[in-house]
């Protein structure tokens, strides 16, 4: 009986792990030159486009982040709000 409960707990833990992985956001990246750095925003130029990305205390920064530096930004894309329009 004890083995049964251990097996059930193990299966439940594996299911929770699979569910959490399936709902994780997909990661994207781009490389460009830093144009501007603010407290919670970084502006990076990639080609002729400018990308404004938010950052916070949880954003991992590797190296010396400064204007003019070449950086690779990894980010996750997710919907913040979806409004359905009437036809």
VOFIBA-454581 format. One line per 8 residues: number of its first residue (from 1); their letters; for each residue x, y, z of N, C-alpha, C, O. Coordinates in pm, whole numbers, plus 50000, padded with zeros to 5 digits. Example, Ala and Ser with C-alpha at 12.3 -4.5 7.8 and 13.67 -1.06 7.14 Angstrom:
2
1> AS> 51319 49431 50780 51230 49550 50780 51320 49670 50780 51424 49668 50846; 51285 49775 50708 51367 49894 50714 51290 50003 50787 51341 50114 50804 $
//
This chain:
87
1> XXXXXXXX> 50083 49880 50000 50000 50000 50000 50088 50126 50000 50056 50225 49934; 50198 50121 50075 50288 50235 50083 50348 50264 49945 50362 50380 49907; 50382 50158 49870 50438 50175 49735 50336 50242 49643 50373 50323 49558; 50212 50209 49659 50106 50267 49577 50100 50418 49595 50092 50492 49497; 50105 50464 49720 50100 50608 49748 50224 50679 49695 50215 50792 49646; 50340 50613 49705 50462 50672 49652 50452 50683 49500 50491 50785 49443; 50400 50581 49435 50383 50582 49291 50284 50691 49247 50309 50762 49150; 50174 50705 49318 50075 50809 49287 50137 50947 49304 50116 51035 49221 $
9> XXXXXXXX> 50212 50967 49411 50277 51097 49434 50378 51128 49324 50388 51242 49279; 50453 51027 49281 50551 51045 49175 50484 51080 49043 50530 51169 48972; 50378 51012 49009 50304 51042 48886 50244 51182 48891 50249 51254 48792; 50189 51221 49006 50133 51356 49020 50241 51463 49003 50218 51565 48939; 50358 51439 49061 50468 51536 49049 50513 51549 48904 50540 51659 48857; 50520 51437 48834 50560 51441 48693 50456 51513 48608 50491 51586 48516; 50329 51494 48638 50223 51563 48564 50231 51713 48587 50214 51791 48492; 50255 51755 48711 50269 51899 48739 50388 51958 48664 50380 52069 48613 $
17> XXXXXXXX> 50497 51885 48657 50615 51932 48585 50585 51947 48437 50622 52048 48376; 50518 51849 48377 50483 51857 48235 50389 51972 48207 50403 52040 48105; 50293 51994 48295 50198 52105 48277 50270 52238 48284 50244 52326 48202; 50359 52255 48381 50429 52383 48396 50520 52410 48277 50533 52525 48234; 50584 52307 48222 50670 52324 48105 50586 52360 47982 50628 52442 47901; 50468 52301 47968 50386 52328 47850 50330 52470 47850 50298 52522 47743; 50316 52533 47966 50264 52668 47972 50374 52775 47978 50344 52894 47983; 50498 52734 47976 50608 52830 47977 50610 52905 47845 50581 52848 47740 $
25> XXXXXXXX> 50644 53035 47851 50648 53115 47729 50765 53078 47640 50870 53036 47689; 50747 53095 47510 50854 53069 47417 50951 53186 47422 50910 53301 47433; 51080 53156 47416 51183 53258 47425 51231 53298 47286 51253 53212 47200; 51246 53427 47264 51295 53483 47138 51419 53566 47169 51444 53598 47285; 51495 53600 47067 51611 53687 47089 51641 53770 46966 51604 53735 46854; 51710 53882 46989 51761 53965 46880 51887 54033 46928 51909 54047 47049; 51971 54076 46834 52097 54141 46865 52098 54280 46803 52053 54298 46690; 52149 54376 46877 52157 54513 46825 52241 54601 46915 52308 54553 47007 $
33> XXXXXXXX> 52237 54731 46887 52316 54831 46960 52227 54906 47057 52117 54948 47021; 52274 54924 47181 52199 54996 47283 52198 55144 47251 52303 55206 47236; 52077 55201 47241 52062 55345 47216 52035 55423 47344 52080 55536 47360; 51960 55359 47435 51918 55431 47556 51892 55331 47668 51843 55220 47644; 51926 55371 47792 51899 55289 47910 51832 55377 48014 51884 55481 48053; 51715 55332 48060 51643 55400 48168 51630 55300 48283 51676 55186 48272; 51567 55342 48393 51551 55253 48508 51482 55122 48471 51526 55015 48513; 51376 55130 48392 51300 55008 48363 51284 54982 48213 51200 54900 48174 $
41> XXXXXXXX> 51363 55049 48130 51351 55032 47984 51490 55035 47920 51578 55109 47963; 51506 54953 47816 51627 54958 47733 51580 54971 47588 51488 54902 47546; 51644 55060 47513 51612 55079 47371 51730 55026 47290 51844 55069 47308; 51700 54931 47201 51803 54866 47120 51769 54883 46973 51654 54862 46932; 51869 54920 46893 51850 54936 46750 51899 54811 46678 52014 54769 46694; 51809 54751 46599 51843 54634 46517 51815 54673 46373 51699 54685 46333; 51920 54691 46297 51903 54740 46160 51849 54882 46165 51909 54971 46224; 51732 54902 46101 51671 55035 46101 51558 55045 46203 51493 55149 46214 $
49> XXXXXXXX> 51532 54936 46277 51423 54934 46374 51475 54957 46516 51587 54917 46550; 51393 55021 46596 51424 55043 46737 51326 54960 46821 51205 54966 46801; 51381 54884 46914 51300 54802 47003 51313 54855 47145 51423 54874 47196; 51199 54879 47207 51195 54926 47346 51146 54809 47432 51033 54764 47418; 51233 54762 47521 51202 54647 47604 51202 54689 47751 51289 54763 47795; 51104 54641 47825 51104 54668 47970 51203 54575 48038 51228 54464 47991; 51257 54620 48150 51344 54539 48233 51313 54571 48378 51263 54679 48410; 51344 54476 48468 51320 54498 48610 51430 54432 48691 51532 54392 48635 $
57> XXXXXXXX> 51411 54421 48820 51514 54364 48908 51542 54218 48876 51649 54167 48908; 51447 54150 48813 51467 54009 48779 51537 53988 48644 51571 53875 48609; 51559 54096 48570 51626 54085 48441 51774 54055 48464 51843 54130 48533; 51820 53945 48406 51960 53904 48422 52044 53982 48322 52021 53972 48201; 52141 54058 48370 52230 54136 48284 52371 54079 48298 52428 54078 48407; 52426 54031 48186 52558 53972 48185 52653 54069 48115 52637 54094 47996; 52748 54123 48187 52844 54218 48129 52809 54360 48167 52721 54386 48249; 52882 54455 48104 52869 54598 48133 52768 54660 48036 52802 54689 47921 $
65> XXXXXXXX> 52646 54679 48082 52540 54735 47998 52554 54886 47992 52543 54955 48093; 52580 54938 47870 52592 55083 47852 52553 55119 47710 52550 55034 47621; 52524 55247 47689 52486 55297 47557 52601 55271 47460 52717 55295 47491; 52565 55221 47341 52663 55191 47238 52709 55046 47236 52769 55001 47139; 52681 54973 47343 52722 54833 47351 52638 54746 47258 52520 54774 47235; 52700 54641 47204 52627 54543 47124 52573 54439 47221 52649 54382 47301; 52443 54414 47216 52379 54322 47310 52290 54222 47237 52243 54248 47127; 52268 54109 47301 52169 54013 47257 52063 54009 47365 52092 53979 47481 $
73> XXXXXXXX> 51940 54039 47329 51828 54044 47422 51744 53919 47404 51700 53889 47293; 51720 53847 47511 51629 53733 47510 51502 53777 47579 51506 53838 47686; 51388 53746 47518 51260 53788 47575 51153 53684 47547 51168 53599 47460; 51044 53693 47623 50928 53608 47603 50812 53694 47556 50793 53806 47603; 50737 53641 47464 50621 53713 47412 50494 53652 47468 50474 53531 47461; 50409 53736 47524 50280 53689 47574 50177 53800 47564 50210 53918 47565; 50053 53759 47553 49943 53858 47541 49916 53922 47677 49909 53853 47779; 49901 54052 47676 49865 54126 47797 49715 54148 47802 49653 54141 47908 $
81> XXXXXXX> 49657 54176 47686 49514 54199 47676 49467 54162 47536 49536 54187 47437; 49351 54102 47528 49292 54069 47398 49149 54122 47399 49068 54083 47482; 49119 54210 47305 48984 54265 47293 48925 54219 47162 48983 54241 47055; 48810 54154 47168 48742 54106 47049 48649 54216 46999 48564 54265 47073; 48667 54255 46873 48585 54363 46812 48459 54306 46751 48459 54194 46699; 48352 54383 46756 48228 54344 46690 48244 54365 46541 48316 54455 46497; 48177 54282 46463 48185 54293 46316 48099 54406 46265 48094 54430 46144 $
//
